[in-house]
């Protein structure tokens, strides 16, 4: 007998609403696409892209704190948001949970911001995703090979998500190439660019040796409502298992009193304008000249068999 799902946190009603909105945009857009004027098509792609990015944020939240009480529903939900985000959810675990969270900004962090080394800081932000994409892909598959032995249930979930995702994308591609490109592929690329690129905003120029000044936060209410409090990044690193709905209160108590004021940004748009447009200088968090460390190849970070760190979420309650 199939039991109805139970949310762990009531706030995830918003999560389900955003996922439903994205799916509705795809289904309706697919059916009305041919009748839309050019401007309508551009707008539809734009809105769908933004909601695909929101689903990327949901993916991030889900691999830290699964949405449902029931393990089976969490696994099923990961299939759904794999299609919404544009990548298997379980593949988010290696580069983010195990590399970035455990080894932030070191050469064991495949997502460290020091890999982007353009003189024009705007290019560092815009091209951060392509700069990292190969290393992230390599890490995903390297970790999957190791987990085939250590955590076969996780590996099986990873495989099933890939099969489901590629089957859905392949079906859309066969049905109509142009609709697939504009309604599915471009929004997915935007989501990947956004969820990886936000890491550059959150960590570039911060001090990883400092207990509080190691992440940049965006604390505005509007942006955090739409992004599930993703702006409260410092407390997320301190307590990655804390549900997104609890981050603002925890930030106010445990981070805000001690952090450098420059690392609590009220507006994402204003920060991006200053950092990437005018004056557009790459600086340390306190306004001093940027300290560019030497860069080299990634160091080994994949856990050996039997040594996956305790307490690290692998998604879907594994």
Backbone bond lengths (Angstrom), bond angles and torsions (degrees), N, CA, C in turn:
res aa  C-N    CA-C-N  psi(-1)  N-CA   C-N-CA  omega(-1)  CA-C   N-CA-C  phi
1 X - - - 1.459 - - 1.529 110.35 -
2 X 1.325 116.77 130.32 1.453 122.10 -178.62 1.524 109.51 -82.92
3 X 1.336 116.32 126.72 1.467 120.69 178.35 1.520 109.69 -94.77
4 X 1.317 116.27 146.39 1.456 120.64 177.37 1.522 109.69 -68.86
5 X 1.329 117.56 146.29 1.465 119.89 -178.32 1.519 112.53 -70.46
6 X 1.322 115.37 150.03 1.461 122.30 177.90 1.519 109.04 -120.98
7 X 1.317 117.23 121.45 1.455 121.18 178.39 1.529 110.56 -69.82
8 X 1.324 115.81 136.95 1.460 119.69 174.36 1.532 111.10 -70.81
9 X 1.329 115.69 -35.52 1.456 121.29 179.94 1.522 108.36 -132.86
10 X 1.321 115.60 131.82 1.455 120.75 -178.14 1.525 111.96 -58.89
11 X 1.332 116.86 -29.83 1.465 121.15 -178.59 1.525 112.27 -58.80
12 X 1.333 117.69 -21.65 1.459 120.02 -178.13 1.522 113.32 -75.77
13 X 1.327 117.31 2.83 1.465 120.04 165.81 1.527 108.52 -58.68
14 X 1.342 116.30 -38.22 1.463 120.61 176.37 1.524 110.90 -63.94
15 X 1.329 116.66 -40.58 1.461 121.11 177.26 1.523 110.52 -56.40
16 X 1.325 116.98 -50.42 1.459 121.03 -178.92 1.529 110.89 -64.61
17 X 1.327 117.00 -35.21 1.459 120.47 178.01 1.520 112.16 -64.67
18 X 1.330 116.99 -39.96 1.459 120.50 179.00 1.528 111.08 -68.03
19 X 1.324 116.60 -40.44 1.472 120.02 178.20 1.524 109.76 -63.57
20 X 1.338 116.94 -44.14 1.465 121.02 179.01 1.524 110.91 -62.37
21 X 1.339 116.90 -38.11 1.463 120.78 179.07 1.529 111.09 -64.14
22 X 1.335 116.12 -44.98 1.468 118.95 177.98 1.528 111.08 -59.91
23 X 1.322 117.11 -46.86 1.465 120.19 -178.99 1.523 111.08 -62.72
24 X 1.333 116.63 -37.78 1.461 120.26 177.62 1.524 110.86 -64.93
25 X 1.330 117.10 -40.57 1.460 120.85 178.10 1.527 111.20 -60.46
26 X 1.316 116.87 -39.82 1.466 120.53 -179.97 1.527 110.66 -69.95
27 X 1.325 116.68 -48.67 1.468 120.39 -176.75 1.526 111.17 -64.36
28 X 1.339 116.36 -48.83 1.466 119.84 -179.38 1.527 110.28 -67.07
29 X 1.329 116.09 -43.51 1.458 119.52 179.72 1.510 112.63 -59.72
30 X 1.315 116.46 -38.74 1.463 120.93 179.28 1.530 110.27 -62.22
31 X 1.314 116.61 -38.06 1.462 120.69 -174.85 1.533 113.90 -83.66
32 X 1.335 117.51 -24.71 1.469 119.21 -178.60 1.526 112.49 -106.58
33 X 1.315 117.13 -0.53 1.466 121.46 -171.84 1.527 113.00 -52.52
34 X 1.297 116.69 -48.62 1.467 120.37 -175.15 1.523 112.83 -64.70
35 X 1.313 118.00 -23.52 1.464 120.95 -177.95 1.525 112.50 -93.86
36 X 1.328 117.93 -5.95 1.464 120.97 -178.55 1.522 111.37 -78.60
37 X 1.343 118.41 140.70 1.468 120.14 170.84 1.527 109.46 -69.51
38 X 1.309 116.44 168.80 1.465 120.66 -177.07 1.520 111.74 -56.69
39 X 1.334 116.47 -45.89 1.454 119.85 -179.66 1.525 111.27 -63.21
40 X 1.334 116.46 -36.43 1.454 120.38 177.89 1.516 111.69 -65.61
41 X 1.334 117.03 -38.13 1.466 120.91 178.19 1.526 111.00 -65.86
42 X 1.330 115.52 -42.70 1.468 119.30 178.43 1.530 110.31 -61.26
43 X 1.324 116.20 -45.14 1.460 120.02 179.26 1.508 112.49 -63.64
44 X 1.341 116.47 -40.09 1.467 119.92 -179.43 1.526 110.98 -64.30
45 X 1.344 116.16 -43.00 1.466 119.97 177.92 1.530 109.96 -62.27
46 X 1.348 116.34 -40.60 1.460 119.75 -179.17 1.513 112.70 -63.46
47 X 1.330 116.91 -47.80 1.464 120.41 -179.15 1.534 110.69 -66.29
48 X 1.329 116.66 -41.42 1.466 120.36 178.53 1.522 111.06 -63.01
49 X 1.329 116.80 -37.70 1.467 121.18 178.24 1.522 111.03 -63.69
50 X 1.320 116.09 -43.29 1.465 120.05 179.98 1.525 110.58 -63.58
51 X 1.333 117.17 -41.03 1.462 119.32 179.97 1.530 111.49 -73.49
52 X 1.319 117.65 -28.24 1.462 118.85 172.92 1.528 109.95 -66.08
53 X 1.345 116.31 -37.26 1.468 119.66 174.93 1.524 111.02 -63.62
54 X 1.348 116.69 -42.52 1.464 119.12 176.65 1.531 110.03 -58.32
55 X 1.316 116.78 -37.21 1.473 120.26 178.06 1.523 111.09 -69.17
56 X 1.336 117.46 -28.09 1.465 120.10 173.32 1.529 109.97 -66.02
57 X 1.336 116.50 -40.20 1.463 120.35 175.79 1.527 110.09 -63.31
58 X 1.328 116.41 -40.76 1.469 121.19 177.01 1.527 110.15 -61.80
59 X 1.322 116.56 -39.49 1.470 120.65 176.05 1.521 110.08 -58.20
60 X 1.328 116.07 -47.28 1.468 120.85 178.10 1.521 110.89 -57.45
61 X 1.336 116.39 -46.70 1.461 119.88 -179.40 1.525 111.94 -63.15
62 X 1.333 115.34 -39.50 1.462 121.26 -174.89 1.517 112.81 -66.79
63 X 1.328 117.41 -36.35 1.469 118.48 -179.41 1.525 111.73 -77.07
64 X 1.328 117.15 -11.32 1.464 119.99 173.48 1.525 111.10 -94.79
65 X 1.328 116.18 -44.81 1.462 121.01 -179.75 1.525 108.25 -136.75
66 X 1.321 118.48 101.11 1.469 120.48 -179.92 1.521 111.76 -55.10
67 X 1.332 115.90 149.18 1.463 122.18 -171.14 1.524 112.43 -74.30
68 X 1.331 116.96 -40.21 1.464 120.65 -171.79 1.528 112.15 -105.44
69 X 1.306 115.02 160.75 1.462 120.55 174.33 1.524 111.25 -71.96
70 X 1.338 115.75 -33.37 1.472 120.91 -174.34 1.520 111.48 -88.39
71 X 1.318 115.95 129.44 1.462 121.67 -177.75 1.534 111.76 -59.93
72 X 1.328 117.18 -41.81 1.453 120.43 -178.54 1.521 112.52 -62.36
73 X 1.330 117.05 -40.54 1.452 120.23 178.42 1.528 111.57 -68.47
74 X 1.325 117.33 -33.61 1.462 119.70 176.01 1.524 111.36 -64.80
75 X 1.317 116.53 -40.75 1.464 119.62 178.00 1.525 110.62 -64.92
76 X 1.333 116.37 -42.62 1.459 120.51 178.57 1.526 110.91 -63.68
77 X 1.323 116.61 -41.83 1.460 120.77 179.70 1.523 111.13 -61.51
78 X 1.321 116.59 -34.17 1.461 119.19 178.63 1.523 111.65 -65.95
79 X 1.338 118.51 -32.07 1.462 119.57 173.66 1.519 110.29 -62.91
80 X 1.323 115.89 -43.62 1.465 121.03 -176.59 1.520 110.91 -63.99
81 X 1.327 117.64 -49.76 1.458 118.34 -176.48 1.525 112.47 -76.63
82 X 1.334 118.01 -16.24 1.466 119.32 170.77 1.525 109.86 -60.37
83 X 1.332 116.03 -40.72 1.461 121.55 178.97 1.527 110.51 -72.30
84 X 1.317 117.38 -33.92 1.469 121.07 -178.86 1.531 111.79 -73.84
85 X 1.327 116.36 -40.70 1.462 121.98 -179.03 1.524 111.47 -79.16
86 X 1.326 116.39 -38.70 1.456 120.08 -179.49 1.512 113.74 103.64
87 X 1.336 116.09 21.30 1.467 120.55 179.89 1.523 107.60 -166.47
88 X 1.321 118.63 144.05 1.468 119.50 178.14 1.522 111.90 -55.90
89 X 1.315 115.72 132.47 1.465 121.00 -174.69 1.529 111.52 -61.78
90 X 1.323 117.02 -43.19 1.466 119.53 -177.06 1.522 112.21 -61.04
91 X 1.338 116.86 -25.93 1.456 120.54 178.94 1.523 112.16 -71.00
92 X 1.337 117.34 -9.30 1.459 121.72 176.22 1.528 111.16 -75.47
93 X 1.320 116.18 -22.42 1.468 121.22 -172.19 1.525 113.68 -65.02
94 X 1.330 120.09 -50.49 1.468 118.77 -173.05 1.522 113.95 -59.46
95 X 1.335 116.85 -57.08 1.458 119.85 -175.95 1.515 113.40 -66.82
96 X 1.328 117.32 -30.99 1.464 119.55 -175.30 1.526 112.47 -94.53
97 X 1.324 117.00 -64.96 1.473 119.89 -174.55 1.521 113.11 -65.36
98 X 1.336 116.40 -43.28 1.461 120.10 -170.70 1.524 113.90 -94.91
99 X 1.318 117.57 -30.04 1.461 119.88 179.41 1.523 111.14 -96.44
100 X 1.330 117.07 -58.77 1.464 120.24 -175.44 1.530 112.58 -67.09
101 X 1.322 118.11 -47.93 1.463 119.92 -175.65 1.524 112.13 -69.40
102 X 1.302 117.32 -38.87 1.466 119.62 -175.35 1.523 112.90 -84.14
103 X 1.337 117.68 -22.15 1.474 120.25 -173.93 1.532 111.07 -135.10
104 X 1.314 117.14 42.61 1.461 122.84 -170.88 1.528 113.29 -51.39
105 X 1.336 114.52 124.20 1.463 125.13 174.21 1.530 114.27 67.07
106 X 1.319 117.92 5.76 1.459 119.90 174.63 1.529 108.40 -92.07
107 X 1.316 117.10 178.52 1.469 119.72 179.66 1.521 112.25 -75.33
108 X 1.333 116.87 -1.56 1.464 120.58 169.78 1.524 111.79 -92.04
109 X 1.316 116.28 -2.46 1.463 122.10 177.38 1.528 107.86 -97.20
110 X 1.338 116.89 106.66 1.466 119.68 -177.65 1.525 111.42 -67.85
111 X 1.345 117.37 -11.80 1.461 121.27 -178.16 1.526 111.85 -108.65
112 X 1.326 119.15 18.33 1.455 120.87 -177.67 1.534 110.70 -63.85
113 X 1.319 114.77 142.33 1.462 119.92 -173.49 1.523 112.76 -73.89
114 X 1.326 118.09 -18.27 1.460 120.59 -178.34 1.521 112.62 -71.05
115 X 1.334 117.55 -5.58 1.466 119.46 173.90 1.524 111.36 -71.54
116 X 1.321 117.35 -24.70 1.460 121.75 177.07 1.525 108.18 -89.65
117 X 1.334 117.21 116.36 1.457 120.34 -170.10 1.533 112.42 -131.66
118 X 1.329 116.66 31.39 1.456 120.50 177.47 1.526 109.92 -74.04
119 X 1.331 117.17 146.35 1.462 120.90 178.41 1.528 111.23 -67.63
120 X 1.336 116.99 -36.01 1.458 121.66 178.42 1.519 107.61 -85.78
121 X 1.309 117.42 113.64 1.456 121.26 -171.69 1.521 112.88 -62.33
122 X 1.326 117.46 -30.03 1.458 120.30 177.91 1.528 110.96 -58.81
123 X 1.333 116.61 -37.48 1.471 119.59 178.70 1.520 111.11 -67.49
124 X 1.309 117.29 -33.44 1.468 119.55 176.80 1.524 110.96 -59.00
125 X 1.346 115.98 -41.50 1.455 120.00 178.96 1.525 112.03 -72.85
126 X 1.317 116.91 -47.93 1.464 120.62 -175.11 1.520 112.64 -67.15
127 X 1.326 117.25 -33.58 1.468 121.18 -173.97 1.524 112.92 -106.07
128 X 1.328 116.72 11.76 1.467 119.53 -178.35 1.527 111.12 -61.40
129 X 1.321 117.50 -43.17 1.469 120.35 -179.62 1.524 112.00 -62.19
130 X 1.357 120.39 -51.14 1.459 118.06 178.33 1.522 114.15 -62.63
131 X 1.341 116.96 -32.03 1.466 119.96 178.05 1.525 110.99 -62.49
132 X 1.346 116.47 -37.29 1.468 120.81 -175.22 1.517 114.33 -92.27
133 X 1.318 118.66 -16.56 1.465 121.45 -165.51 1.526 113.93 -56.97
134 X 1.315 117.53 -42.43 1.463 119.09 -177.88 1.527 111.58 -66.46
135 X 1.328 116.72 -43.57 1.466 120.38 -179.57 1.520 111.00 -64.78
136 X 1.339 117.33 -39.90 1.462 120.75 179.29 1.524 110.33 -65.18
137 X 1.335 116.60 -43.78 1.471 120.39 179.27 1.521 111.07 -62.01
138 X 1.326 116.50 -45.10 1.465 120.32 179.26 1.523 111.04 -60.83
139 X 1.335 116.25 -41.77 1.465 120.20 -179.80 1.518 111.45 -65.19
140 X 1.336 116.97 -40.27 1.467 121.14 179.84 1.524 110.74 -57.45
141 X 1.327 116.37 -50.14 1.462 119.54 -175.36 1.531 111.96 -75.43
142 X 1.329 117.27 -31.06 1.463 119.75 175.24 1.522 110.37 -64.29
143 X 1.336 116.06 -43.49 1.459 119.94 179.07 1.526 110.86 -65.90
144 X 1.330 117.02 -40.69 1.465 120.48 179.91 1.528 111.32 -60.74
145 X 1.306 116.51 -39.92 1.473 119.55 178.09 1.523 110.90 -62.17
146 X 1.337 115.91 -41.31 1.468 119.18 179.31 1.529 111.02 -66.91
147 X 1.337 117.24 -38.37 1.466 121.14 -177.22 1.531 112.70 -74.95
148 X 1.306 117.27 -15.07 1.476 119.88 176.19 1.521 110.53 -58.03
149 X 1.335 115.78 -29.93 1.460 121.17 179.32 1.523 110.93 -97.47
150 X 1.338 116.36 -46.19 1.466 119.76 -172.28 1.525 112.38 -75.36
151 X 1.323 116.89 -43.26 1.463 121.54 -176.71 1.524 110.12 -133.56
152 X 1.321 116.69 74.92 1.474 120.00 -175.34 1.526 113.58 -61.08
153 X 1.338 118.72 -29.12 1.473 119.31 177.89 1.525 110.70 -68.19
154 X 1.325 116.49 -40.79 1.462 119.82 176.31 1.526 109.77 -63.79
155 X 1.331 116.57 -44.14 1.460 120.75 -179.41 1.526 110.78 -60.95
156 X 1.340 117.14 -41.81 1.467 121.01 179.24 1.529 110.77 -63.44
157 X 1.341 116.79 -40.32 1.467 120.63 177.12 1.532 110.06 -63.05
158 X 1.308 116.82 -43.13 1.467 122.62 178.60 1.527 110.44 -59.04
159 X 1.326 116.54 -45.38 1.469 120.63 179.45 1.522 110.67 -64.16
160 X 1.333 116.96 -45.80 1.466 120.19 -178.96 1.524 111.43 -61.88
161 X 1.325 116.96 -39.20 1.465 119.70 178.47 1.529 110.71 -64.73
162 X 1.331 117.34 -40.30 1.461 120.52 176.90 1.526 110.67 -62.38
163 X 1.304 116.59 -45.70 1.474 120.26 -178.59 1.525 110.16 -62.87
164 X 1.332 116.53 -45.37 1.467 120.13 -179.28 1.528 110.70 -64.32
165 X 1.317 116.42 -47.08 1.459 120.64 -178.68 1.528 111.23 -61.18
166 X 1.329 116.94 -49.06 1.463 119.71 -178.53 1.527 111.86 -67.00
167 X 1.319 117.35 -32.18 1.467 120.46 177.54 1.526 110.90 -65.12
168 X 1.337 116.04 -45.16 1.468 119.64 179.16 1.520 110.95 -65.26
169 X 1.331 116.52 -46.20 1.461 119.36 -179.88 1.523 111.43 -64.86
170 X 1.327 116.73 -39.59 1.471 120.28 178.48 1.511 111.96 -63.91
171 X 1.321 116.36 -38.65 1.470 120.38 178.71 1.522 110.91 -64.31
172 X 1.340 116.82 -45.77 1.465 120.62 178.71 1.531 110.96 -62.80
173 X 1.308 116.16 -39.27 1.465 120.58 179.33 1.520 111.51 -61.97
174 X 1.316 116.51 -43.46 1.462 121.07 -179.64 1.521 110.71 -68.68
175 X 1.324 117.48 -38.38 1.464 120.50 -177.68 1.526 111.67 -65.28
176 X 1.343 117.12 -44.14 1.466 119.35 -178.64 1.527 108.86 -165.13
177 X 1.317 117.03 109.30 1.462 121.31 -175.26 1.524 111.63 -60.08
178 X 1.330 117.99 -46.12 1.459 120.58 -173.98 1.527 111.58 -69.29
179 X 1.317 117.28 -39.89 1.461 119.32 175.73 1.525 110.41 -64.74
180 X 1.318 116.16 -41.49 1.460 120.11 177.19 1.530 110.68 -58.37
181 X 1.332 115.99 -43.87 1.464 120.17 -177.96 1.522 111.97 -62.94
182 X 1.327 116.06 -48.76 1.463 119.74 -172.02 1.522 113.84 -85.68
183 X 1.329 117.89 -31.81 1.459 120.12 -175.63 1.524 112.22 -93.64
184 X 1.325 117.49 -26.79 1.464 120.47 -178.03 1.526 112.72 -113.89
185 X 1.335 117.45 -55.97 1.456 121.03 -168.98 1.528 112.97 -67.99
186 X 1.327 117.00 -50.01 1.466 119.60 -178.48 1.528 111.53 -63.13
187 X 1.330 119.93 -45.86 1.478 118.51 175.17 1.519 113.28 -58.93
188 X 1.332 117.86 -36.97 1.458 120.01 178.46 1.524 111.73 -66.50
189 X 1.318 116.95 -40.18 1.460 120.10 177.47 1.529 110.72 -64.02
190 X 1.318 116.03 -39.36 1.469 119.58 177.48 1.529 110.46 -64.04
191 X 1.332 116.64 -41.54 1.465 120.13 179.68 1.518 111.19 -61.57
192 X 1.331 116.99 -43.37 1.465 120.57 179.14 1.525 110.78 -65.37
193 X 1.339 115.91 -42.90 1.469 120.23 178.09 1.526 110.27 -60.46
194 X 1.325 116.96 -42.14 1.445 120.66 -176.96 1.512 113.79 -70.21
195 X 1.337 117.27 -45.38 1.460 119.74 -174.38 1.526 111.36 -72.23
196 X 1.331 117.15 -29.23 1.470 120.07 175.32 1.524 110.10 -80.64
197 X 1.334 115.94 -40.86 1.455 119.93 -177.81 1.517 113.87 -65.64
198 X 1.320 117.34 -29.85 1.460 119.52 -179.89 1.526 110.91 -64.09
199 X 1.329 116.24 -23.94 1.463 120.48 177.65 1.522 110.99 -63.95
200 X 1.340 116.34 -33.05 1.466 119.81 178.73 1.527 110.30 -65.42
201 X 1.335 115.86 -41.81 1.461 120.21 177.47 1.528 110.66 -63.57
202 X 1.301 116.64 -41.42 1.455 121.17 -172.90 1.526 113.99 -73.62
203 X 1.340 118.19 -25.44 1.465 118.14 -171.75 1.518 116.23 -127.13
204 X 1.320 118.74 -17.69 1.460 117.46 -175.02 1.529 110.99 -66.62
205 X 1.318 115.45 130.99 1.451 121.20 178.33 1.517 114.94 79.33
206 X 1.322 117.72 9.75 1.463 120.31 177.89 1.529 110.27 -92.14
207 X 1.304 116.85 174.17 1.468 122.33 -175.19 1.529 109.17 -113.37
208 X 1.309 117.01 102.99 1.457 120.65 -176.82 1.521 113.01 -71.47
209 X 1.329 116.82 -15.69 1.466 119.55 178.41 1.529 111.79 -83.62
210 X 1.326 116.68 -10.21 1.455 121.08 -177.64 1.527 109.76 -94.30
211 X 1.335 118.21 138.89 1.472 119.75 -176.51 1.528 114.46 -67.83
212 X 1.342 118.53 -19.00 1.468 120.63 -177.55 1.527 113.59 -125.04
213 X 1.325 117.48 -30.52 1.460 121.08 -175.25 1.521 112.69 -88.97
214 X 1.334 116.42 35.04 1.460 120.79 -175.41 1.522 113.82 -104.10
215 X 1.334 117.75 4.78 1.464 120.46 178.45 1.522 109.37 -155.99
216 X 1.319 115.08 147.90 1.471 120.77 178.33 1.521 108.73 -97.96
217 X 1.331 115.63 134.84 1.457 121.55 -178.83 1.525 110.64 -112.82
218 X 1.311 115.64 147.29 1.464 121.80 170.28 1.521 105.76 -116.63
219 X 1.330 116.76 114.15 1.462 120.31 -167.17 1.528 114.07 -105.65
220 X 1.331 117.66 6.09 1.456 120.30 179.16 1.522 112.21 -62.53
221 X 1.330 117.05 141.36 1.467 121.12 -174.90 1.526 112.31 -68.45
222 X 1.319 116.64 -41.00 1.465 119.15 -174.61 1.522 111.00 -65.25
223 X 1.342 117.66 -51.15 1.457 120.24 -178.17 1.527 110.97 -62.90
224 X 1.332 117.00 -33.76 1.457 119.30 -179.30 1.527 112.72 -76.71
225 X 1.334 117.35 -26.99 1.462 118.29 174.41 1.524 109.70 -64.81
226 X 1.310 116.60 -44.40 1.462 120.94 -177.78 1.533 112.76 -73.85
227 X 1.309 117.64 -26.97 1.470 120.49 -176.26 1.525 112.87 -110.54
228 X 1.329 116.75 20.64 1.465 120.62 173.91 1.530 112.22 56.43
229 X 1.330 114.80 44.62 1.477 122.27 177.07 1.520 113.29 60.99
230 X 1.326 116.39 25.88 1.460 119.46 179.06 1.529 112.27 -65.34
231 X 1.328 116.64 -16.40 1.458 119.18 179.26 1.517 113.98 -69.74
232 X 1.334 117.44 -20.87 1.470 120.76 -179.99 1.533 108.78 -86.81
233 X 1.328 114.31 75.37 1.466 118.87 -168.80 1.523 113.75 -86.34
234 X 1.323 116.69 -31.23 1.461 118.67 -179.03 1.514 112.33 -62.00
235 X 1.325 117.05 -48.79 1.461 120.43 179.78 1.524 110.90 -67.07
236 X 1.333 117.43 -28.57 1.459 119.82 176.90 1.523 110.83 -64.13
237 X 1.339 117.25 -35.82 1.461 119.40 177.67 1.521 111.37 -72.66
238 X 1.313 116.23 -32.98 1.463 119.51 178.41 1.525 110.37 -70.98
239 X 1.341 116.08 -42.48 1.460 121.68 -177.70 1.533 109.88 -130.03
240 X 1.323 117.80 73.89 1.469 120.08 -176.07 1.526 113.85 -64.21
241 X 1.333 117.76 -18.06 1.457 120.64 178.75 1.515 113.71 -90.35
242 X 1.341 116.78 6.27 1.460 120.49 179.56 1.523 109.41 -84.87
243 X 1.333 116.89 130.81 1.462 120.75 -177.77 1.525 110.73 -61.53
244 X 1.331 116.14 145.96 1.461 121.17 -174.98 1.530 112.68 -57.35
245 X 1.317 117.94 -31.11 1.461 120.30 -178.19 1.528 112.73 -68.39
246 X 1.332 117.48 -17.04 1.460 122.07 -177.14 1.527 113.10 -99.58
247 X 1.318 117.14 -2.57 1.463 120.34 -173.91 1.528 114.26 -66.63
248 X 1.342 120.66 -44.00 1.471 118.83 -177.66 1.529 113.50 -57.82
249 X 1.324 117.22 -44.38 1.466 120.52 -179.84 1.520 110.80 -64.81
250 X 1.339 116.64 -42.31 1.462 120.07 -179.86 1.528 110.60 -66.69
251 X 1.324 116.68 -38.76 1.466 120.62 177.55 1.524 110.82 -61.19
252 X 1.326 116.36 -44.66 1.459 121.11 -178.37 1.527 111.71 -61.66
253 X 1.311 117.13 -34.21 1.463 120.82 -176.97 1.521 113.03 -87.53
254 X 1.323 117.28 -39.50 1.459 120.16 -167.62 1.522 115.14 -108.09
255 X 1.338 118.47 -16.43 1.459 120.73 -176.32 1.530 111.77 -119.05
256 X 1.328 116.90 -52.82 1.465 121.55 -171.77 1.529 114.75 -53.56
257 X 1.345 120.39 -39.58 1.475 118.98 -178.47 1.525 114.08 -67.35
258 X 1.319 117.83 -16.85 1.458 120.46 -170.27 1.531 113.73 -118.12
259 X 1.323 118.25 -10.36 1.448 121.29 -172.27 1.523 111.10 -85.84
260 X 1.329 116.79 153.00 1.463 120.69 173.70 1.531 108.47 -62.96
261 X 1.332 118.20 135.49 1.472 120.16 -175.04 1.519 114.46 -58.09
262 X 1.330 117.77 -27.82 1.468 119.75 179.48 1.521 112.91 -67.45
263 X 1.325 117.04 -16.23 1.457 120.06 -177.58 1.521 112.89 -94.46
264 X 1.319 116.85 2.89 1.464 121.85 170.02 1.528 107.32 -114.87
265 X 1.321 115.99 93.47 1.460 121.58 -177.00 1.525 109.59 -91.63
266 X 1.327 116.21 130.29 1.458 120.02 -179.44 1.513 112.50 -76.72
267 X 1.335 117.77 -30.32 1.462 121.88 -175.15 1.517 110.88 -131.85
268 X 1.322 116.97 125.43 1.458 121.60 176.68 1.519 111.07 -65.99
269 X 1.323 117.30 -43.57 1.462 120.91 -178.29 1.526 111.59 -63.36
270 X 1.327 117.36 -44.13 1.460 120.40 179.49 1.525 111.15 -64.53
271 X 1.332 116.23 -39.87 1.466 118.51 178.80 1.526 110.50 -64.00
272 X 1.332 116.65 -45.29 1.469 120.17 -178.95 1.519 111.19 -63.41
273 X 1.335 117.52 -36.70 1.460 120.21 177.88 1.532 110.31 -62.19
274 X 1.337 116.24 -47.24 1.463 119.62 -179.14 1.524 112.03 -67.22
275 X 1.323 116.87 -40.77 1.465 120.50 -173.30 1.528 113.05 -78.51
276 X 1.341 116.96 -31.08 1.465 118.90 -170.59 1.518 114.99 -120.92
277 X 1.357 117.64 -13.69 1.459 119.44 -178.58 1.530 111.02 -117.22
278 X 1.323 117.10 -66.58 1.467 119.89 180.00 1.526 110.21 -141.27
279 X 1.313 118.40 121.07 1.470 126.51 1.64 1.531 113.98 -77.12
280 X 1.330 117.74 -10.56 1.466 120.53 173.56 1.513 114.75 70.06
281 X 1.333 116.77 28.43 1.459 120.18 179.93 1.521 111.13 -93.42
282 X 1.302 116.03 141.45 1.456 121.31 174.90 1.524 107.83 -84.01
283 X 1.320 116.95 113.38 1.455 122.35 -175.00 1.520 110.86 -129.21
284 X 1.338 115.24 165.24 1.447 120.29 169.55 1.529 108.17 -73.82
285 X 1.303 116.89 164.12 1.456 121.76 -174.46 1.526 113.61 -57.80
286 X 1.354 117.26 -26.72 1.465 120.83 -177.28 1.522 112.84 -94.77
287 X 1.347 116.45 8.30 1.453 120.60 178.03 1.511 115.01 90.52
288 X 1.323 118.94 -2.53 1.456 122.01 177.72 1.530 109.54 -78.55
289 X 1.348 118.16 163.66 1.467 120.90 -179.53 1.526 112.03 -56.17
290 X 1.314 115.43 144.44 1.461 120.51 -176.87 1.524 110.91 -64.51
291 X 1.308 116.49 135.56 1.464 122.10 179.25 1.526 108.87 -100.84
292 X 1.328 114.99 95.52 1.458 120.27 -177.52 1.530 110.24 -83.88
293 X 1.330 118.08 112.02 1.471 119.85 179.15 1.519 111.16 -76.86
294 X 1.304 115.72 164.58 1.460 119.12 173.55 1.524 108.86 -64.38
295 X 1.302 115.06 145.48 1.466 120.02 -178.67 1.519 109.29 -115.43
296 X 1.312 115.66 144.90 1.451 121.24 177.90 1.506 109.99 -150.47
297 X 1.316 117.98 -172.65 1.469 120.26 -179.14 1.521 111.63 -67.25
298 X 1.334 114.75 158.72 1.466 119.87 176.48 1.522 109.93 -60.26
299 X 1.325 115.34 141.62 1.457 119.89 173.57 1.529 109.57 -90.39
300 X 1.305 116.55 157.20 1.462 121.74 -177.70 1.522 110.86 -62.44
301 X 1.325 116.14 129.26 1.457 120.52 179.69 1.517 112.32 -135.92
302 X 1.352 117.31 -10.64 1.457 120.50 -178.71 1.526 109.30 -63.01
303 X 1.339 119.18 125.02 1.465 120.52 179.25 1.522 111.35 -61.10
304 X 1.312 116.15 140.26 1.453 119.54 174.93 1.527 109.28 -74.49
305 X 1.311 115.96 165.92 1.455 120.53 -178.02 1.533 110.10 -55.89
306 X 1.324 116.41 127.38 1.452 121.56 178.84 1.514 114.57 85.16
307 X 1.370 117.96 4.54 1.468 118.44 -174.71 1.527 113.27 -123.19
308 X 1.314 117.80 20.25 1.459 118.79 174.49 1.525 108.40 -58.50
309 X 1.332 118.02 125.96 1.479 120.91 -174.29 1.517 112.35 -55.46
310 X 1.320 116.24 136.81 1.462 120.76 178.79 1.521 109.71 -66.88
311 X 1.304 115.24 145.12 1.459 120.64 176.28 1.501 114.95 83.22
312 X 1.328 119.22 -2.28 1.458 121.95 179.01 1.522 108.82 -88.25
313 X 1.329 116.05 123.64 1.459 120.13 -179.63 1.517 110.68 -73.21
314 X 1.326 116.54 135.05 1.451 122.37 175.60 1.525 111.25 -107.52
315 X 1.331 116.56 7.88 1.460 120.68 -178.60 1.514 111.37 85.55
316 X 1.329 116.40 159.79 1.465 123.59 174.73 1.529 114.21 50.34
317 X 1.318 116.73 27.41 1.474 122.27 177.43 1.521 114.46 66.55
318 X 1.322 117.82 28.47 1.469 118.37 177.10 1.525 109.91 -78.35
